[in-house]
């Protein structure tokens, strides 16, 4: 790493010593973009990197609500408006007990690059709260969302900042948030939130977009390396939107998905996952994945008992981590390689620890990085914003075709950047370089702001 990059990295570590997820995300990008920075010594003079890694704005606020027992509970809310270089701030809201400033900053930082790769005019942001929707009644979730939006509404707008969903924030939560925004603002501003229900301005394919997009990217990446998805064994961590619709599209392409998981454990069904049952358990009943065994007792349930998820010990051709950050440890990576994995597709945000990613690349495993492979959701969010502006809604086939085109274009951007700098199909570095180049050009053009 050259002197300028080292100084920037040391500086961000000194200023944010306890924000481990954020520091991990920054280091991964800075390590990848060294060949570009070497060609542009002027970046140091205008402090381009220092400005790019510092959020434009961090908003924190308290979120009180009354639970069903009549008790007042107070949570912490966040919105990190990271970059408006190429468009209004855009990024999801996460409701999960693990949420803190480090996680929201890392997600916001990743979002800048992800959004740049889509080719669409959207900046990067992220937000959320340490509120846990699991086990809460609909009324409790509604009261919390209304309290959260009462503060957030001051900082968002269709041309300012457009939140969407993430972990713990699905169509139900978006509906409550949108209703409160409309109530306070006394205006129908459809483009202020994405991931809305179809009955009030949502887009077809939005629910499926991240999972479908992951498989569209994987199919293109594998095809460019003379590998077919058909007939391959696939394991998918998670059982939310991303995992479910990645599973659906993988099955459509002839893959055999044999394992899925949630935070408590994983199921392994060598006969192939019954996706309709997973949808019933997770989308309708909001239950636990081990309930799969009630219908398919021949399947195996493996409980999580440590930091390494048991799903990565199952022999597979393709592994798709679609749950949460840093779920694939170095030990898990070694087990996957030992068992003959040929490709990793990151459906979650930064699901592999840095050492795991390096281990995959050093062992010639194809890696589809989250910034690129996970971008389908935000891409269709931008399409939803466009439809809201036009007050015209596109058929499913049109939106799905657009998603496929966007994901193929993202892959090509990663491949071109990788080839330009002789990185030998390192799509992780390729994604970082392609996105950084676009952002750096925009930042240099706009002056010192």
KAMO-V302509 format. One record per residue. N is the residue number from 1. RES is the residue in three letters. SS is DSSP state (hx for helix, st for strand, lp for the rest). PHI is phi in whole degrees, 0 to 359 (999 if undefined). PSI is psi in radians with two decimals (NA if undefined). Layout:
n=(N;N)
res=(RES;RES)
ss=(SS;SS)
phi=(PHI;PHI)
psi=(PSI;PSI)
//
This chain:
n=(1;2;3;4;5;6;7;8;9;10;11;12;13;14;15;16;17;18;19;20;21;22;23;24;25;26;27;28;29;30;31;32;33;34;35;36;37;38;39;40;41;42;43;44;45;46;47;48;49;50;51;52;53;54;55;56;57;58;59;60;61;62;63;64;65;66;67;68;69;70;71;72;73;74;75;76;77;78;79;80;81;82;83;84;85;86;87;88;89;90;91;92;93;94;95;96;97;98;99;100;101;102;103;104;105;106;107;108;109;110;111;112;113;114;115;116;117;118;119;120;121;122;123;124;125;126;127;128;129;130;131;132;133;134;135;136;137;138;139;140;141;142;143;144;145;146;147;148;149;150;151;152;153;154;155;156;157;158;159;160;161;162;163;164;165;166;167;168;169;170;171;172;173;174;175;176;177;178;179;180;181;182;183;184;185;186;187;188;189;190;191;192;193;194;195;196;197;198;199;200;201;202;203;204;205;206;207;208;209;210;211;212;213;214;215;216;217;218;219;220;221;222;223;224;225;226;227;228;229;230;231;232;233;234;235;236;237;238;239;240;241;242;243;244;245;246;247;248;249;250;251;252;253;254;255;256;257;258;259;260;261;262;263;264;265;266;267;268;269;270;271;272;273;274;275;276;277;278;279;280;281;282;283;284;285;286;287;288;289;290;291;292;293;294;295;296;297;298;299;300;301;302;303;304;305;306;307;308;309;310;311;312;313;314;315;316;317;318;319;320;321;322;323;324;325;326;327;328;329;330;331;332;333;334;335;336;337;338;339;340;341;342;343;344;345;346;347;348;349;350;351;352;353;354;355;356;357;358;359;360;361;362;363;364;365;366;367;368;369;370;371;372;373;374;375;376;377;378;379;380;381;382;383;384;385;386;387;388;389;390;391;392;393;394;395;396;397;398;399;400;401;402;403;404;405;406;407;408;409;410;411;412;413;414;415;416;417;418;419;420;421;422;423;424;425;426;427;428;429;430;431;432;433;434;435;436;437;438;439;440;441;442;443;444;445;446;447;448;449)
res=(UNK;UNK;UNK;UNK;UNK;UNK;UNK;UNK;UNK;UNK;UNK;UNK;UNK;UNK;UNK;UNK;UNK;UNK;UNK;UNK;UNK;UNK;UNK;UNK;UNK;UNK;UNK;UNK;UNK;UNK;UNK;UNK;UNK;UNK;UNK;UNK;UNK;UNK;UNK;UNK;UNK;UNK;UNK;UNK;UNK;UNK;UNK;UNK;UNK;UNK;UNK;UNK;UNK;UNK;UNK;UNK;UNK;UNK;UNK;UNK;UNK;UNK;UNK;UNK;UNK;UNK;UNK;UNK;UNK;UNK;UNK;UNK;UNK;UNK;UNK;UNK;UNK;UNK;UNK;UNK;UNK;UNK;UNK;UNK;UNK;UNK;UNK;UNK;UNK;UNK;UNK;UNK;UNK;UNK;UNK;UNK;UNK;UNK;UNK;UNK;UNK;UNK;UNK;UNK;UNK;UNK;UNK;UNK;UNK;UNK;UNK;UNK;UNK;UNK;UNK;UNK;UNK;UNK;UNK;UNK;UNK;UNK;UNK;UNK;UNK;UNK;UNK;UNK;UNK;UNK;UNK;UNK;UNK;UNK;UNK;UNK;UNK;UNK;UNK;UNK;UNK;UNK;UNK;UNK;UNK;UNK;UNK;UNK;UNK;UNK;UNK;UNK;UNK;UNK;UNK;UNK;UNK;UNK;UNK;UNK;UNK;UNK;UNK;UNK;UNK;UNK;UNK;UNK;UNK;UNK;UNK;UNK;UNK;UNK;UNK;UNK;UNK;UNK;UNK;UNK;UNK;UNK;UNK;UNK;UNK;UNK;UNK;UNK;UNK;UNK;UNK;UNK;UNK;UNK;UNK;UNK;UNK;UNK;UNK;UNK;UNK;UNK;UNK;UNK;UNK;UNK;UNK;UNK;UNK;UNK;UNK;UNK;UNK;UNK;UNK;UNK;UNK;UNK;UNK;UNK;UNK;UNK;UNK;UNK;UNK;UNK;UNK;UNK;UNK;UNK;UNK;UNK;UNK;UNK;UNK;UNK;UNK;UNK;UNK;UNK;UNK;UNK;UNK;UNK;UNK;UNK;UNK;UNK;UNK;UNK;UNK;UNK;UNK;UNK;UNK;UNK;UNK;UNK;UNK;UNK;UNK;UNK;UNK;UNK;UNK;UNK;UNK;UNK;UNK;UNK;UNK;UNK;UNK;UNK;UNK;UNK;UNK;UNK;UNK;UNK;UNK;UNK;UNK;UNK;UNK;UNK;UNK;UNK;UNK;UNK;UNK;UNK;UNK;UNK;UNK;UNK;UNK;UNK;UNK;UNK;UNK;UNK;UNK;UNK;UNK;UNK;UNK;UNK;UNK;UNK;UNK;UNK;UNK;UNK;UNK;UNK;UNK;UNK;UNK;UNK;UNK;UNK;UNK;UNK;UNK;UNK;UNK;UNK;UNK;UNK;UNK;UNK;UNK;UNK;UNK;UNK;UNK;UNK;UNK;UNK;UNK;UNK;UNK;UNK;UNK;UNK;UNK;UNK;UNK;UNK;UNK;UNK;UNK;UNK;UNK;UNK;UNK;UNK;UNK;UNK;UNK;UNK;UNK;UNK;UNK;UNK;UNK;UNK;UNK;UNK;UNK;UNK;UNK;UNK;UNK;UNK;UNK;UNK;UNK;UNK;UNK;UNK;UNK;UNK;UNK;UNK;UNK;UNK;UNK;UNK;UNK;UNK;UNK;UNK;UNK;UNK;UNK;UNK;UNK;UNK;UNK;UNK;UNK;UNK;UNK;UNK;UNK;UNK;UNK;UNK;UNK;UNK;UNK;UNK;UNK;UNK;UNK;UNK;UNK;UNK;UNK;UNK;UNK;UNK;UNK;UNK;UNK;UNK;UNK;UNK;UNK;UNK;UNK;UNK;UNK;UNK;UNK;UNK;UNK;UNK;UNK;UNK;UNK;UNK;UNK;UNK;UNK;UNK;UNK)
ss=(lp;lp;hx;hx;hx;hx;hx;hx;hx;hx;hx;hx;hx;hx;hx;lp;lp;lp;lp;hx;hx;hx;hx;hx;hx;hx;hx;hx;hx;hx;hx;hx;lp;hx;hx;hx;hx;hx;lp;lp;lp;hx;hx;hx;hx;lp;lp;hx;hx;hx;hx;hx;lp;lp;lp;lp;st;st;st;st;st;st;st;st;st;st;lp;lp;lp;lp;lp;st;st;st;st;st;st;st;st;st;st;st;st;lp;lp;lp;lp;st;st;st;st;st;st;st;st;lp;lp;lp;lp;lp;hx;hx;hx;hx;hx;hx;hx;hx;hx;hx;hx;hx;hx;hx;hx;hx;hx;lp;lp;lp;lp;st;lp;st;st;st;st;st;st;lp;lp;lp;lp;lp;lp;lp;lp;hx;hx;hx;hx;hx;hx;hx;hx;hx;hx;hx;hx;hx;hx;hx;lp;lp;lp;lp;st;lp;lp;lp;st;st;st;st;st;st;lp;lp;st;lp;hx;hx;hx;hx;hx;hx;hx;hx;hx;hx;hx;hx;hx;hx;hx;lp;lp;lp;lp;hx;hx;hx;st;lp;lp;lp;lp;hx;hx;hx;lp;lp;lp;lp;lp;lp;lp;lp;hx;hx;hx;hx;hx;hx;hx;hx;hx;hx;hx;hx;hx;hx;hx;hx;lp;lp;lp;lp;lp;lp;lp;lp;st;st;st;st;st;lp;lp;lp;hx;hx;hx;hx;hx;hx;hx;hx;hx;hx;hx;hx;lp;lp;lp;st;st;st;st;st;st;st;lp;lp;st;st;st;st;lp;lp;lp;lp;lp;lp;hx;hx;hx;hx;hx;hx;hx;hx;hx;hx;lp;lp;lp;lp;hx;hx;hx;hx;hx;hx;lp;lp;lp;lp;lp;st;st;st;st;lp;lp;lp;lp;lp;lp;hx;hx;hx;hx;lp;lp;lp;lp;st;st;st;st;lp;lp;lp;lp;lp;lp;st;lp;hx;hx;hx;hx;hx;hx;hx;hx;hx;lp;lp;lp;lp;st;st;st;lp;lp;lp;lp;lp;lp;st;lp;hx;hx;hx;hx;hx;hx;hx;hx;hx;lp;lp;lp;st;st;st;lp;hx;hx;hx;hx;lp;lp;hx;hx;hx;hx;hx;hx;hx;hx;hx;hx;hx;hx;hx;hx;hx;lp;lp;lp;lp;lp;hx;hx;hx;hx;hx;hx;hx;hx;hx;hx;hx;hx;hx;hx;hx;hx;hx;hx;hx;hx;hx;hx;hx;hx;hx;lp;lp;lp;lp;lp;lp;hx;hx;hx;hx;hx;hx;hx;hx;hx;hx;hx;hx;hx;hx;hx;hx;hx;hx;hx;lp;lp;lp;lp)
phi=(999;287;298;298;297;299;297;295;295;297;295;290;292;293;280;228;295;254;265;295;294;297;296;299;296;294;297;298;290;299;296;286;268;307;299;286;297;300;277;227;297;292;299;293;298;261;50;296;292;301;286;291;271;259;298;296;199;238;245;235;201;272;230;270;208;255;280;291;271;84;269;273;241;242;242;251;250;223;216;256;269;279;206;245;301;240;166;299;305;212;171;280;247;242;251;198;302;281;295;212;295;299;293;293;292;297;296;295;296;300;296;303;288;302;294;297;294;294;80;260;278;224;275;236;204;199;201;154;203;277;289;249;291;297;82;268;284;301;295;296;296;298;295;295;299;294;294;299;289;303;271;298;302;292;244;235;174;301;249;243;205;238;287;214;267;202;303;81;232;249;298;299;293;300;299;295;296;295;300;291;300;297;296;286;281;57;206;270;242;303;279;281;223;241;88;287;292;296;285;220;111;282;251;300;79;299;298;274;300;293;293;300;299;302;288;300;294;299;300;293;298;295;299;293;249;59;235;259;286;299;83;279;278;230;243;229;277;94;210;266;307;298;295;298;275;293;299;301;288;298;296;298;271;90;281;246;276;247;210;218;211;223;291;266;173;228;250;235;236;296;280;108;296;274;294;300;291;301;299;298;294;268;271;259;274;52;262;262;292;295;294;305;292;297;262;236;294;286;287;250;252;241;280;283;233;198;283;265;291;294;296;278;268;279;297;206;275;228;247;239;285;234;259;205;291;57;278;257;277;298;299;295;299;297;294;298;294;300;272;92;300;247;205;239;240;276;273;270;276;48;284;253;296;305;294;293;301;298;294;301;296;292;255;61;272;289;238;265;286;303;305;261;289;266;279;299;297;290;298;284;299;294;295;298;301;297;296;298;294;280;55;214;243;272;294;307;299;294;291;297;297;297;299;301;298;298;293;294;297;296;301;298;296;296;294;298;295;298;291;301;255;53;260;54;58;274;284;295;293;301;296;298;292;299;291;299;301;295;293;296;298;293;293;296;289;267;82;274;226)
psi=(2.30;3.00;-0.76;-0.81;-0.72;-0.76;-0.71;-0.79;-0.77;-0.66;-0.75;-0.55;-0.68;-0.66;-0.42;1.02;-0.40;0.04;1.33;-0.72;-0.74;-0.78;-0.66;-0.79;-0.74;-0.79;-0.68;-0.72;-0.84;-0.64;-0.66;-0.58;0.14;-0.75;-0.54;-0.79;-0.61;-0.57;-0.10;1.30;-0.34;-0.30;-0.61;-0.70;-0.64;0.22;0.78;-0.80;-0.72;-0.66;-0.63;-0.57;-0.09;2.19;2.52;-0.56;2.41;2.17;2.19;2.57;2.77;2.60;1.62;2.54;2.86;2.14;-3.13;-0.25;0.01;0.14;2.48;2.22;2.42;2.21;3.01;2.31;2.65;2.57;2.05;1.88;1.63;-0.81;2.28;0.49;-0.74;0.16;3.13;2.65;2.41;2.21;2.82;3.03;2.35;2.18;1.87;2.52;-0.42;-0.13;2.26;-3.11;-0.64;-0.80;-0.73;-0.64;-0.72;-0.76;-0.70;-0.71;-0.80;-0.66;-0.60;-0.83;-0.74;-0.84;-0.63;-0.65;-0.48;-0.37;0.09;2.71;1.27;2.38;-2.88;2.37;2.97;2.75;-3.09;-2.82;2.79;0.26;2.42;1.94;-0.34;2.29;-0.04;2.61;2.84;-0.66;-0.71;-0.76;-0.70;-0.80;-0.67;-0.83;-0.68;-0.70;-0.74;-0.80;-0.47;-0.60;-0.76;-0.55;-0.38;-0.37;0.03;2.93;2.81;-0.50;0.20;-1.08;2.21;1.71;2.91;-2.86;2.93;-2.72;2.25;-0.05;1.74;-2.78;-0.61;-0.87;-0.70;-0.68;-0.80;-0.70;-0.78;-0.72;-0.73;-0.67;-0.83;-0.68;-0.75;-0.79;-0.36;0.74;2.53;1.83;1.42;-0.60;0.14;-0.40;2.54;2.86;0.34;2.85;2.68;-0.41;-0.23;0.68;0.14;2.97;2.46;2.56;-0.18;-0.74;-0.68;-0.22;-0.78;-0.77;-0.81;-0.79;-0.68;-0.79;-0.63;-0.73;-0.80;-0.76;-0.75;-0.78;-0.80;-0.76;-0.69;-0.30;0.39;0.68;2.41;2.51;-0.47;2.29;-0.10;2.52;2.35;2.38;2.44;2.08;2.60;2.89;0.49;-2.85;-0.84;-0.88;-0.77;-0.79;-0.34;-0.73;-0.81;-0.81;-0.64;-0.71;-0.68;-0.54;0.14;0.19;2.85;1.74;2.11;-0.16;2.48;2.96;2.95;-2.94;-0.27;-0.46;-2.99;2.72;2.48;2.04;1.76;-0.34;-0.15;2.40;2.37;1.63;-0.63;-0.64;-0.74;-0.76;-0.73;-0.81;-0.79;-0.70;-0.52;-0.96;-0.29;0.76;-2.93;2.64;-0.40;-0.27;-0.24;-0.60;-0.36;-0.56;-0.60;1.35;-0.27;-0.30;2.81;2.35;2.22;2.05;2.54;2.20;0.12;-2.82;-0.42;2.13;2.35;-0.29;-0.49;0.01;-0.14;2.29;2.26;2.75;-0.69;2.26;2.26;1.64;1.94;0.39;-1.25;3.12;2.54;0.57;-0.35;1.84;3.03;-0.69;-0.74;-0.70;-0.75;-0.69;-0.73;-0.79;-0.73;-0.59;0.08;0.38;2.53;-0.34;2.57;2.28;1.99;1.76;-0.46;3.02;2.11;0.97;-0.26;2.33;2.76;-0.75;-0.59;-0.79;-0.79;-0.67;-0.75;-0.86;-0.68;-0.35;0.33;0.56;2.33;2.26;2.12;1.85;2.62;-0.72;-0.54;-0.95;-0.41;0.06;-0.08;-0.66;-0.86;-0.52;-0.79;-0.42;-0.74;-0.63;-0.66;-0.73;-0.74;-0.75;-0.67;-0.70;-0.67;-0.33;0.76;2.35;2.35;2.59;2.78;-0.83;-0.67;-0.77;-0.72;-0.71;-0.72;-0.72;-0.82;-0.77;-0.75;-0.77;-0.64;-0.72;-0.68;-0.78;-0.79;-0.63;-0.75;-0.76;-0.76;-0.76;-0.71;-0.76;-0.68;-0.63;0.35;0.86;0.14;1.07;0.55;1.60;-0.30;-0.92;-0.67;-0.74;-0.79;-0.76;-0.79;-0.79;-0.77;-0.72;-0.76;-0.79;-0.71;-0.72;-0.72;-0.72;-0.74;-0.63;-0.47;0.03;-3.03;1.56;NA)
//
